[in-house]
Amino acid sequence: MRDAWLAASARCAIASIGPTASETIREEGLPVDIEPEHPKMGHLAQAVARDALAVLQKKREA
C-alpha cells in the first residue's frame, strides 16, 4: 500500500509549512514541491495558491 501511495504522490503537489516539516516529509520518501519563505499558515496558503497549478502542470508533463 505504501508504494502505491508514494507513486500516487507523483501526481500531487506536496506543500510543507516549513523546514522541519519538509525534512520529515522527505524522510518518508516524498518530494516537497512548495515551501513558503516564512513558516506561517498564511504564507503557506499564499504559496500554494500561487505555485500549485504550475507544479501540477510540470508533474503531468513529466
C-alpha positions in Angstrom: 0.0 0.0 0.0 2.9 2.4 0.8 4.4 2.0 -2.6 1.1 2.8 -4.3 0.7 5.8 -2.1 4.2 7.1 -2.9 3.6 6.5 -6.6 0.4 8.5 -6.4 2.2 11.4 -4.8 4.0 12.0 -8.1 0.6 13.4 -9.4 0.1 15.7 -6.4 1.6 19.0 -5.3 3.1 18.5 -1.9 3.3 21.5 0.3 5.1 21.9 3.6 4.7 24.7 6.1 8.5 24.9 6.9 11.9 23.3 7.1 11.1 20.9 9.9 8.0 19.6 8.2 9.9 19.4 4.9 12.6 17.3 6.5 10.0 14.8 7.8 8.2 14.7 4.5 11.5 13.9 2.7 12.4 11.3 5.2 9.2 9.5 4.2 10.3 9.5 0.6 8.1 12.3 -0.7 9.2 15.4 -2.5 8.4 18.9 -1.2 7.1 20.9 -4.1 6.1 24.0 -2.2 7.5 25.6 1.0 6.8 29.2 1.9 9.6 31.6 2.8 8.1 32.0 6.3 6.8 29.1 8.3 3.3 30.5 8.8 -0.1 29.2 7.7 -1.0 32.4 5.8 2.3 32.2 3.9 1.7 28.5 3.1 -1.8 29.3 1.7 -0.4 32.0 -0.4 2.4 29.8 -1.8 0.0 27.0 -2.6 -2.4 29.4 -4.3 0.5 30.9 -6.3 2.5 27.8 -7.2 0.3 24.6 -7.1 -1.0 24.9 -10.6 2.5 25.2 -12.1 3.8 22.3 -10.0 0.9 20.1 -11.1 1.3 21.0 -14.8 5.1 20.2 -14.6 4.4 16.9 -13.0 1.8 16.0 -15.6 4.2 16.8 -18.4 7.0 14.6 -16.9 
